[in-house]
Amino acid sequence: MAKEGADMTEETQYMIDKHVGKETGSVESPANAKEMRAVMLAGFGGLNKLRVTKKAMPEPQDGEVKIRVKACGLNFLDLMVRQGTIDNPPKTPLVPGFDCCGIVESVGENTTGFEIGDRVMAFVNYNAWAEVVCTPADFVYKMPDEMSFAEAAAFSLNYVAAYMMLFEVANLREGMSVLVHSAGGGVGQAVAQLCSTVPNITVFGIASCFKHAAIKDSVTHLFDRNVDYIQEVKKISPDGVDVVLDCLCGENTGKGLSLLKPLGTYILYGASNMVTGETKSFFSFAKSWWQVEKKIKPVVDSLWALEEVKEAMQRIHDRGNIGKLILDFEKSPTPLMANDSTETSEAGEEEEEPEGDNDSKERMPFIH
Protein backbone atom coordinates (compact mmCIF):
# COMPACT_ATOMS: atom_id res chain seq x y z
CA MET A 1 0.00 0.00 0.00
CA ALA A 2 2.84 2.37 0.85
CA LYS A 3 4.44 1.73 -2.55
CA GLU A 4 1.09 2.18 -4.30
CA GLY A 5 0.56 5.43 -2.42
CA ALA A 6 4.01 6.62 -3.42
CA ASP A 7 3.29 5.76 -7.05
CA MET A 8 0.03 7.71 -6.89
CA THR A 9 1.81 10.67 -5.34
CA GLU A 10 4.42 10.66 -8.11
CA GLU A 11 1.73 10.41 -10.79
CA THR A 12 -0.28 13.21 -9.20
CA GLN A 13 2.81 15.40 -8.95
CA TYR A 14 3.60 14.68 -12.60
CA MET A 15 0.11 15.77 -13.66
CA ILE A 16 0.38 18.93 -11.53
CA ASP A 17 3.76 19.79 -13.01
CA LYS A 18 2.42 19.17 -16.51
CA HIS A 19 -0.59 21.41 -15.87
CA VAL A 20 1.49 24.17 -14.33
CA GLY A 21 3.85 24.02 -17.28
CA LYS A 22 0.95 24.69 -19.61
CA GLU A 23 -0.35 27.57 -17.54
CA THR A 24 3.00 29.33 -17.23
CA GLY A 25 4.15 28.75 -20.77
CA SER A 26 7.23 26.77 -19.70
CA VAL A 27 8.05 23.67 -21.66
CA GLU A 28 9.09 20.48 -19.92
CA SER A 29 10.40 18.52 -22.86
CA PRO A 30 12.58 15.44 -23.20
CA ALA A 31 16.31 15.96 -23.59
CA ASN A 32 16.15 15.09 -27.28
CA ALA A 33 13.23 17.44 -28.04
CA LYS A 34 14.05 20.32 -30.37
CA GLU A 35 13.80 23.77 -28.85
CA MET A 36 13.78 27.27 -30.28
CA ARG A 37 14.02 30.85 -29.06
CA ALA A 38 10.79 32.80 -28.81
CA VAL A 39 9.51 36.02 -27.27
CA MET A 40 7.05 35.22 -24.47
CA LEU A 41 4.43 37.64 -23.17
CA ALA A 42 3.86 36.59 -19.57
CA GLY A 43 0.91 38.91 -18.95
CA PHE A 44 -0.60 42.17 -20.12
CA GLY A 45 1.18 45.37 -19.14
CA GLY A 46 4.52 47.07 -19.59
CA LEU A 47 7.68 46.01 -21.33
CA ASN A 48 8.68 43.96 -18.31
CA LYS A 49 6.08 41.40 -19.40
CA LEU A 50 8.24 40.38 -22.39
CA ARG A 51 11.08 37.89 -22.24
CA VAL A 52 13.03 35.74 -24.69
CA THR A 53 12.82 32.10 -23.66
CA LYS A 54 13.15 28.54 -24.95
CA LYS A 55 10.10 26.77 -26.32
CA ALA A 56 9.40 23.42 -27.94
CA MET A 57 9.66 23.62 -31.71
CA PRO A 58 6.32 23.03 -33.51
CA GLU A 59 5.82 20.53 -36.31
CA PRO A 60 3.46 21.10 -39.25
CA GLN A 61 0.00 19.61 -39.09
CA ASP A 62 -2.20 18.65 -42.01
CA GLY A 63 -2.23 21.49 -44.56
CA GLU A 64 0.44 23.53 -42.75
CA VAL A 65 3.85 24.90 -43.69
CA LYS A 66 6.80 24.93 -41.28
CA ILE A 67 8.92 28.06 -41.68
CA ARG A 68 12.40 28.80 -40.33
CA VAL A 69 11.86 32.48 -39.50
CA LYS A 70 14.39 35.05 -40.69
CA ALA A 71 12.55 38.26 -39.80
CA CYS A 72 9.29 39.48 -38.25
CA GLY A 73 7.41 42.73 -38.38
CA LEU A 74 6.79 44.76 -35.24
CA ASN A 75 3.41 46.47 -35.48
CA PHE A 76 1.32 48.74 -33.30
CA LEU A 77 -1.11 45.86 -33.08
CA ASP A 78 1.59 43.97 -31.18
CA LEU A 79 1.87 46.81 -28.68
CA MET A 80 -1.89 46.79 -28.19
CA VAL A 81 -1.79 43.04 -27.65
CA ARG A 82 0.93 43.46 -25.05
CA GLN A 83 -1.22 45.96 -23.19
CA GLY A 84 -4.36 43.85 -23.53
CA THR A 85 -6.22 46.73 -25.20
CA ILE A 86 -7.57 44.80 -28.21
CA ASP A 87 -11.01 43.24 -28.52
CA ASN A 88 -11.18 39.76 -27.01
CA PRO A 89 -7.55 39.61 -25.88
CA PRO A 90 -6.05 36.11 -25.83
CA LYS A 91 -4.95 34.30 -22.71
CA THR A 92 -1.38 34.74 -21.56
CA PRO A 93 1.31 33.50 -21.60
CA LEU A 94 1.66 33.65 -25.36
CA VAL A 95 4.13 34.32 -28.16
CA PRO A 96 3.16 37.60 -29.91
CA GLY A 97 3.42 38.45 -33.58
CA PHE A 98 1.22 38.12 -36.66
CA ASP A 99 3.54 38.27 -39.67
CA CYS A 100 6.92 36.81 -40.52
CA CYS A 101 9.10 35.64 -43.37
CA GLY A 102 11.66 32.90 -43.79
CA ILE A 103 12.47 29.60 -45.49
CA VAL A 104 10.19 26.58 -45.77
CA GLU A 105 11.69 23.81 -43.65
CA SER A 106 9.00 21.15 -44.11
CA VAL A 107 5.32 20.76 -45.00
CA GLY A 108 2.51 18.79 -43.44
CA GLU A 109 0.44 16.15 -45.16
CA ASN A 110 -1.95 17.34 -47.87
CA THR A 111 0.03 20.57 -48.25
CA THR A 112 0.63 21.65 -51.83
CA GLY A 113 2.26 24.60 -53.54
CA PHE A 114 5.42 24.82 -51.44
CA GLU A 115 8.74 23.03 -51.37
CA ILE A 116 11.55 22.87 -48.84
CA GLY A 117 13.81 25.87 -49.39
CA ASP A 118 11.11 28.23 -50.69
CA ARG A 119 11.48 31.83 -49.50
CA VAL A 120 8.09 32.89 -48.11
CA MET A 121 6.20 35.49 -46.12
CA ALA A 122 3.33 34.40 -43.90
CA PHE A 123 0.54 35.45 -41.56
CA VAL A 124 0.06 33.59 -38.28
CA ASN A 125 -2.48 33.80 -35.49
CA TYR A 126 0.06 34.91 -32.88
CA ASN A 127 3.34 32.94 -32.42
CA ALA A 128 5.28 34.81 -35.13
CA TRP A 129 8.07 35.98 -32.82
CA ALA A 130 9.78 32.61 -32.73
CA GLU A 131 12.58 30.91 -34.66
CA VAL A 132 10.12 28.45 -36.21
CA VAL A 133 6.41 28.84 -36.99
CA CYS A 134 3.77 26.57 -38.51
CA THR A 135 0.80 28.10 -40.28
CA PRO A 136 -1.81 26.97 -42.83
CA ALA A 137 -0.59 27.09 -46.42
CA ASP A 138 -3.46 29.44 -47.31
CA PHE A 139 -1.67 32.19 -45.36
CA VAL A 140 1.78 31.64 -46.87
CA TYR A 141 3.03 33.49 -49.96
CA LYS A 142 6.19 33.11 -52.00
CA MET A 143 8.52 36.11 -51.96
CA PRO A 144 9.73 37.79 -55.15
CA ASP A 145 13.33 36.78 -55.87
CA GLU A 146 14.67 40.30 -55.46
CA MET A 147 12.98 40.94 -52.11
CA SER A 148 15.09 40.74 -48.95
CA PHE A 149 13.76 39.22 -45.73
CA ALA A 150 13.75 42.62 -44.05
CA GLU A 151 11.67 44.06 -46.90
CA ALA A 152 9.29 41.10 -46.76
CA ALA A 153 8.77 41.58 -43.03
CA ALA A 154 8.06 45.26 -43.65
CA PHE A 155 5.66 44.44 -46.47
CA SER A 156 3.01 41.92 -45.49
CA LEU A 157 0.72 43.29 -42.78
CA ASN A 158 1.17 46.98 -43.62
CA TYR A 159 0.58 46.65 -47.34
CA VAL A 160 -2.39 44.32 -46.95
CA ALA A 161 -3.96 46.86 -44.59
CA ALA A 162 -3.25 49.75 -46.97
CA TYR A 163 -4.42 47.81 -50.02
CA MET A 164 -7.74 46.80 -48.47
CA MET A 165 -8.49 50.31 -47.25
CA LEU A 166 -7.66 51.99 -50.54
CA PHE A 167 -8.98 49.54 -53.09
CA GLU A 168 -11.60 47.39 -51.36
CA VAL A 169 -13.15 50.00 -49.05
CA ALA A 170 -12.46 53.39 -50.65
CA ASN A 171 -12.49 52.15 -54.29
CA LEU A 172 -9.52 54.36 -55.15
CA ARG A 173 -9.44 55.48 -58.79
CA GLU A 174 -7.77 58.04 -61.00
CA GLY A 175 -7.97 61.67 -59.93
CA MET A 176 -8.97 61.14 -56.31
CA SER A 177 -7.38 62.71 -53.22
CA VAL A 178 -6.32 60.93 -50.02
CA LEU A 179 -5.42 62.29 -46.60
CA VAL A 180 -3.39 59.91 -44.43
CA HIS A 181 -2.35 60.40 -40.82
CA SER A 182 1.00 59.09 -39.52
CA ALA A 183 2.37 59.26 -43.05
CA GLY A 184 5.84 58.36 -41.82
CA GLY A 185 4.81 55.05 -40.27
CA GLY A 186 4.70 51.63 -41.88
CA VAL A 187 1.05 51.79 -42.99
CA GLY A 188 1.36 55.45 -43.96
CA GLN A 189 4.26 54.76 -46.29
CA ALA A 190 2.44 51.76 -47.74
CA VAL A 191 -0.58 53.97 -48.46
CA ALA A 192 1.59 56.56 -50.20
CA GLN A 193 3.28 53.96 -52.39
CA LEU A 194 0.06 52.19 -53.35
CA CYS A 195 -1.49 55.54 -54.27
CA SER A 196 1.39 56.03 -56.71
CA THR A 197 0.16 53.01 -58.71
CA VAL A 198 -2.99 54.92 -59.71
CA PRO A 199 -2.70 57.95 -62.05
CA ASN A 200 -3.18 61.47 -60.74
CA ILE A 201 -3.75 60.73 -57.04
CA THR A 202 -3.14 63.62 -54.63
CA VAL A 203 -1.83 62.45 -51.23
CA PHE A 204 -1.99 64.77 -48.22
CA GLY A 205 0.33 63.40 -45.53
CA ILE A 206 0.23 64.32 -41.85
CA ALA A 207 3.36 63.53 -39.82
CA SER A 208 5.63 64.79 -37.06
CA CYS A 209 7.89 67.57 -38.30
CA PHE A 210 11.16 65.71 -37.75
CA LYS A 211 10.06 63.05 -40.26
CA HIS A 212 9.33 65.48 -43.09
CA ALA A 213 12.75 65.45 -44.71
CA ALA A 214 12.72 61.66 -44.97
CA ILE A 215 9.21 61.25 -46.40
CA LYS A 216 8.54 64.47 -48.34
CA ASP A 217 9.02 62.76 -51.72
CA SER A 218 6.47 60.02 -50.96
CA VAL A 219 3.43 62.31 -50.72
CA THR A 220 2.09 65.25 -52.71
CA HIS A 221 1.64 67.64 -49.77
CA LEU A 222 3.03 67.21 -46.27
CA PHE A 223 1.86 68.90 -43.06
CA ASP A 224 2.96 68.94 -39.42
CA ARG A 225 0.63 66.92 -37.21
CA ASN A 226 1.09 69.42 -34.36
CA VAL A 227 -0.36 72.40 -36.21
CA ASP A 228 -3.82 73.15 -37.59
CA TYR A 229 -3.55 71.69 -41.07
CA ILE A 230 -7.24 72.07 -42.00
CA GLN A 231 -6.91 75.50 -43.59
CA GLU A 232 -3.71 74.52 -45.42
CA VAL A 233 -5.43 71.53 -47.01
CA LYS A 234 -8.45 73.63 -47.97
CA LYS A 235 -6.20 76.18 -49.68
CA ILE A 236 -5.07 73.43 -52.02
CA SER A 237 -8.36 71.55 -52.25
CA PRO A 238 -11.28 73.85 -51.28
CA ASP A 239 -13.83 71.06 -51.65
CA GLY A 240 -11.90 68.74 -49.33
CA VAL A 241 -10.57 65.23 -49.97
CA ASP A 242 -12.14 62.01 -51.23
CA VAL A 243 -10.60 59.63 -48.69
CA VAL A 244 -9.43 60.13 -45.10
CA LEU A 245 -7.41 57.38 -43.39
CA ASP A 246 -7.46 58.03 -39.66
CA CYS A 247 -5.45 55.92 -37.20
CA LEU A 248 -5.33 58.53 -34.45
CA CYS A 249 -8.96 59.09 -33.35
CA GLY A 250 -9.64 61.83 -30.81
CA GLU A 251 -9.59 65.41 -32.07
CA ASN A 252 -8.17 64.28 -35.40
CA THR A 253 -11.47 62.59 -36.20
CA GLY A 254 -13.27 65.91 -36.19
CA LYS A 255 -10.56 67.51 -38.31
CA GLY A 256 -10.71 64.67 -40.82
CA LEU A 257 -14.48 64.80 -41.11
CA SER A 258 -14.35 68.55 -41.73
CA LEU A 259 -12.06 67.88 -44.72
CA LEU A 260 -14.12 65.08 -46.25
CA LYS A 261 -15.98 65.76 -49.49
CA PRO A 262 -19.69 64.91 -49.67
CA LEU A 263 -20.03 61.15 -50.23
CA GLY A 264 -16.33 60.75 -49.47
CA THR A 265 -14.93 57.79 -47.54
CA TYR A 266 -13.70 58.09 -43.96
CA ILE A 267 -11.79 55.08 -42.64
CA LEU A 268 -11.00 54.80 -38.95
CA TYR A 269 -8.68 51.86 -38.67
CA GLY A 270 -6.46 49.69 -36.55
CA ALA A 271 -4.28 46.95 -37.97
CA SER A 272 -6.25 44.26 -36.11
CA ASN A 273 -9.13 44.62 -38.57
CA MET A 274 -7.12 44.39 -41.74
CA VAL A 275 -6.05 40.80 -42.36
CA THR A 276 -9.41 39.50 -43.45
CA GLY A 277 -10.97 38.48 -46.72
CA GLU A 278 -9.17 37.43 -49.86
CA THR A 279 -5.46 38.25 -49.91
CA LYS A 280 -4.20 36.00 -52.72
CA SER A 281 -5.21 38.53 -55.37
CA PHE A 282 -3.37 41.25 -53.50
CA PHE A 283 -0.11 39.32 -53.55
CA SER A 284 -0.52 38.70 -57.28
CA PHE A 285 -0.75 42.47 -57.82
CA ALA A 286 2.11 43.07 -55.40
CA LYS A 287 4.46 40.76 -57.27
CA SER A 288 3.77 42.69 -60.47
CA TRP A 289 4.27 46.03 -58.74
CA TRP A 290 7.54 44.83 -57.25
CA GLN A 291 9.02 43.26 -60.38
CA VAL A 292 7.69 45.51 -63.16
CA GLU A 293 6.48 48.88 -61.97
CA LYS A 294 9.11 49.22 -59.21
CA LYS A 295 6.73 51.47 -57.25
CA ILE A 296 6.60 49.30 -54.16
CA LYS A 297 9.60 49.50 -51.84
CA PRO A 298 8.86 48.79 -48.17
CA VAL A 299 10.49 51.32 -45.88
CA VAL A 300 12.54 49.63 -43.14
CA ASP A 301 13.20 51.88 -40.17
CA SER A 302 15.61 49.63 -38.28
CA LEU A 303 16.61 46.04 -37.52
CA TRP A 304 16.53 44.65 -33.96
CA ALA A 305 17.72 41.41 -32.44
CA LEU A 306 15.10 39.25 -30.76
CA GLU A 307 16.55 40.16 -27.36
CA GLU A 308 16.04 43.85 -28.17
CA VAL A 309 12.27 43.61 -28.59
CA LYS A 310 11.64 45.86 -25.58
CA GLU A 311 13.79 48.64 -26.98
CA ALA A 312 12.15 48.25 -30.38
CA MET A 313 8.70 48.61 -28.85
CA GLN A 314 9.81 51.70 -26.98
CA ARG A 315 10.94 53.30 -30.24
CA ILE A 316 7.42 52.95 -31.64
CA HIS A 317 5.92 54.35 -28.42
CA ASP A 318 8.17 57.37 -28.80
CA ARG A 319 7.07 57.85 -32.44
CA GLY A 320 10.68 57.65 -33.50
CA ASN A 321 10.25 55.29 -36.44
CA ILE A 322 10.05 56.12 -40.12
CA GLY A 323 8.70 52.95 -41.72
CA LYS A 324 8.72 49.47 -40.20
CA LEU A 325 10.74 48.05 -37.33
CA ILE A 326 11.99 44.52 -37.95
CA LEU A 327 12.96 41.71 -35.58
CA ASP A 328 15.96 40.12 -37.33
CA PHE A 329 16.63 36.59 -36.09
CA GLU A 330 20.17 36.60 -37.43
CA LYS A 331 21.15 39.87 -35.75
CA SER A 332 23.16 39.78 -32.53
CA PRO A 333 21.97 42.09 -29.76
CA THR A 334 23.86 45.32 -29.26
CA PRO A 335 26.10 44.99 -26.16
CA LEU A 336 24.59 46.52 -23.03
CA MET A 337 21.31 47.28 -24.83
CA ALA A 338 19.34 44.09 -24.29
CA ASN A 339 19.86 42.12 -21.08
CA ASP A 340 17.31 39.34 -21.17
CA SER A 341 18.15 38.14 -17.66
CA THR A 342 16.86 41.41 -16.19
CA GLU A 343 13.21 42.37 -16.20
CA THR A 344 13.13 46.14 -16.81
CA SER A 345 10.22 48.51 -16.50
CA GLU A 346 9.16 51.12 -19.04
CA ALA A 347 11.35 53.67 -17.27
CA GLY A 348 14.36 51.35 -17.39
CA GLU A 349 14.31 50.66 -13.65
CA GLU A 350 14.73 47.14 -12.31
CA GLU A 351 11.45 47.00 -10.49
CA GLU A 352 8.02 45.46 -10.83
CA GLU A 353 5.52 47.73 -12.53
CA PRO A 354 2.73 48.78 -10.13
CA GLU A 355 -0.75 47.81 -11.22
CA GLY A 356 -2.87 50.63 -12.54
CA ASP A 357 0.13 52.89 -13.06
CA ASN A 358 0.74 52.33 -16.75
CA ASP A 359 -0.40 55.81 -17.71
CA SER A 360 2.38 57.47 -15.72
CA LYS A 361 5.06 55.52 -17.55
CA GLU A 362 3.78 54.97 -21.04
CA ARG A 363 1.54 56.70 -23.50
CA MET A 364 -1.14 54.69 -25.19
CA PRO A 365 0.15 53.88 -28.67
CA PHE A 366 -1.39 55.07 -31.87
CA ILE A 367 -1.53 52.96 -35.00
CA HIS A 368 1.15 53.94 -37.53
N, C-alpha and C positions, 0 to 999 in steps of 0.2 A: 504493500500500500504506500509505503514511504517513497519507493522508487517511482510508482505510478503518479504520486502527487508531485514529485520533482519533475517528471516528464511533462505533466500538465502545466506546471509553473513555467517551465522553459518554453512550451508552446504558446502559452498566453503572453509571455514576455515578447516572444517573436512577433506575434500578431500586433501587440501594442507598438513595438518598434517600427513595424512595417507601416502601421497607420500613421504614426507620428511623422515618419519620413515623408509620407504623401502630403500631410498637412503643412509641413515646413518647407517643402520643396527640395529637401536633401535627398540624395540618391544613394541607397545602400545597394551596391551592385557587386557581383562577384569580381574577383581579382582580374579575370580575363575579359571583363566587359569593357567595351570601348567607351571612352568618355570624351567630352568636348568642353571647351570654354563657352560660357553664355553669361549674359547680363541678367541678373535676377532682381525683380522688384518684390521686396519682402512685404510691403504694405503701402498704402496710399499716403503721400505726404511729400516731404522735402527730398533733396538730393541724397540725404543719408539713407534713404530706403533702397538705393541701388547698390549692387555689388556684383563683381565678376566672380563666378564660381564654376565648379565642375558639375557636369550633368551627363546622364547617360545619353549616348548618341542614338537618335531615332533611326528606324529602318522603314523603307517605303511600304505602304500598304497597297492594296488593289487600286490601280488607277493613279498612283502617286509617283512623283519624281523626287529623288533624293539629290540635294544640291550641296556641294561644298562651297560655302559662302565666301566670297571675296570682299564684298562691301555691302553696307546697308545704308538706307537713308535715315536721317533723323528729322522727324517732322513735328510740327506743333501738336498734332494729334497725339504723339507719344508723350509730350509734356502733360497734356490733359489727362491721358491715361494714368500717368504717374500720380497726378493729384487726385484722381478719382472723380473728375468733374465732367465725364462723358455720360451719356444716357446708358443705363444698364451696365455699370462698370463690372468687369469680370472679377472673379475671386482671386485673391493673392494667396501665396506667392505665384508669380508668373514671369515668363520671359517676354519682354515687350517687343515691339517692332512689327511692321506690316508689309514692308517691301525689302527685297534684297536681290543680289545678283551673284552669279558664281558659275561653277562648272558641274554638269550632271555627273554624279558619281555612280548611280545605279537607278533602275526603275522597277516599280512593282509589277505584279502580274496584270495583264490586260491594259498595259500602258503603251500607247503608240505615239509616234511623232517625235520621239527624242531618243538620242543615243548617248552612251557614255562619252564624255569629253565635250559635249555641246556647251557653248557659252550661252547662258540664259539669264533673264530677269524674271522675277516672280513676285506674286502677292501671297501672303500667308495671313492666317487668322491668329495674330500674335506669333510669338516664337521666332521672329526674324533675327533677333540679335544673338545669334548663336553660330558656331562654326559650321554646323550642318543643320539643314532644315528639310522637311518632307512636306510636300504640298500637292494637291490634285493637279494633274497635267493641264486641266482647263485654265489654270491660273499661271501657267508658265509660258514664256515667250522667248524665242530665240533672238539673240542680240545681233545687230548688224556687225559685220566683220570689223569695221573701222572704229566701232564704239569701245571706249575703255570701260573698265568696271566702275570707276568713279563716276563717269558720265551716265552709265546705266542706272546706278543707284540714285543719281540726281534726277533721272528722267521719269521713272515709272509712276509713282503716286501723284507727283505734281502735275505732270502733263496729262494724265488721265482726268484729273480734277478740272484742269483748265479746258481741256477739249470738250468735256461733257457740258460745262457751263456755257461755253461759247457757241458750240455747234448743235448740241442736243436741246438745250434750254433756251438760249437766246436766239438761235437760228441766225447766226452771224452771216452777213452777206455784203457784197461790194457796196462801198460808200457809207457804211455805218460808222458810228463813233462809240468808243468804249472808255469808261472811267474805271480805273483799277486802283484800289488801295494797296498799301504795302508793295509797291511796284518793284522794290529791290529784293524782295524775298523769293523763295523758290517758286511758289505758285504765280506770283506777280511777273517774274521773268518768263515763265512758261506762257502766260497769257499774252505778253507782249510779242513773243516769238510766233505763236500760233496766229495772232492777228496779222502778222506780216505775210502769211500765206494767202491772204485774201486781198484783192486789189483795193486800194484807196480807203483803207481803214484808218481813222484818226484815233490814237490812243492817248488819253490823258492819264498820266501816272502821278500818284501821290506817294511821297516817300520822305524819310528823314533827310535833312539837308546834307549831312555828311556823306550820303550815298549818291548824291546827284552826279558827281563827276564820273562815277563808275557806270551808271546806268542811263545817262542822258541820251545815248545813241539808240537805245532800245525802244523808246517811246517817242511820240510826236511832240507832246508838251509835258513838262515836268514841273510839279509844284511841291512846296514844302508842306508837310503834313501838320506843322505847328502854326501855320498862318491860315487866315480865312481865304481859301482858294475859290470860293463860290463865284465871286465877282470876276476873278481872272479867267475862269472857264467860260463864263457868260460873255466876256469880251470877245472871245474867239468863236464861241458857238452860242449865239443869243437864245436859240430855241432849246438849248440843253443837249443832252447826250442820249443815245439810243439804249445803251446798256451800262448799268452800274454794277460792279462786283465789289461787294462790301464784306470784309472779313473782320471789321473792327467793332461794329455795333455802336451802342451809345450815341453820343452827339453826332457822330459821322453818319448815322442812318438818316437823321433829319436833313443834313447837308446833301447827302446823295439823292434823297427824294426830291429836294428842291431843284436839282439839276436834271432830273429825268424828263424826257420828252413825253407828251401824251402817248399812251399805248407803248411806252418803252418797257424794258425788262430790268427789274431790280432783283439781284441775286444776293441774298444774305447766306453766306456759306461757312462751313467748317469742313476740314478734310475728311471727317468721319462719314460724311454723307456721299462721298464721291465715287467710291469704288463699287458701283452697282451697275447692273445692266450689262449690255454687250460691249466687251472691250476688244475682241479680236479684230473688228473692223478698224478700230483706232490704231492698233499696232501695224496693220497693213498700210494705212496712210503714213504712219510715223516712219516706217522703213523707207518709203518713197521720199518723204521730206528729207530724211537724213542722207540718203545716198544720191539723190538727184538735185533737189532744190537747194540743199545746203543751208536752209533757213532755221533748222532746229539744232541748237547747240546748248545743252544743259549747262547752266552756270554753277560751278562748284565753288563754294565759299572756302572750305578748308577740309582737310583730312584729319581724323582723330583715331588714335588707337582705341581698342575696346575698353581698356582700363581708364581712358580719359572721357568716358561718357558723361560724367558729372560736369566736367568743365565745358564740354560741348553743349550740354543743355543750358548751362549758365549763359553761354554766348548768345543763344537764341532769346533767353529771357531779357538780356540786356539790349536786344535789337541790334546786335553788332554785325550780323551776317548779311552778306550780299550774295544771294543764291543759296544753294543747298549745303548743309553740313553732312559729311559722310563718315561713317564708322568703317575704317579700313582694317581688315583682319590681318593684313600683312605688315602693318605699321607697328613699330615698337613705341611704347609710351615715352614721352619726353621725360628725362630724369627730373625728379622732384615735383613733377606736375601731378601725376596720378599715383597715389599710394593706396592700393586696394585693401591693405590690411587695416586701414584707419577709416572709420566711419566719420565723415565730415558733414557739418551742417551747411545750410545755404550761405552762412556768413563765414565759412571756413574754419569755424571753431570745432574742436573735438568734444562735442557735447550732444546729448540727445535733444531733439527738437521738441519743445513743449507743445502739447496739443492745443489747437485753437489759436496758435500764434503765427500761422503761416503768413498772414497779411503783413506782419511787421518785417518779415525777412525777404519776401518774394512777391513780386507783382504777378497778378494773374496774366498768363500769356495771351497774346493775340495770335490769330492764324496768319501766317505769312504765305 
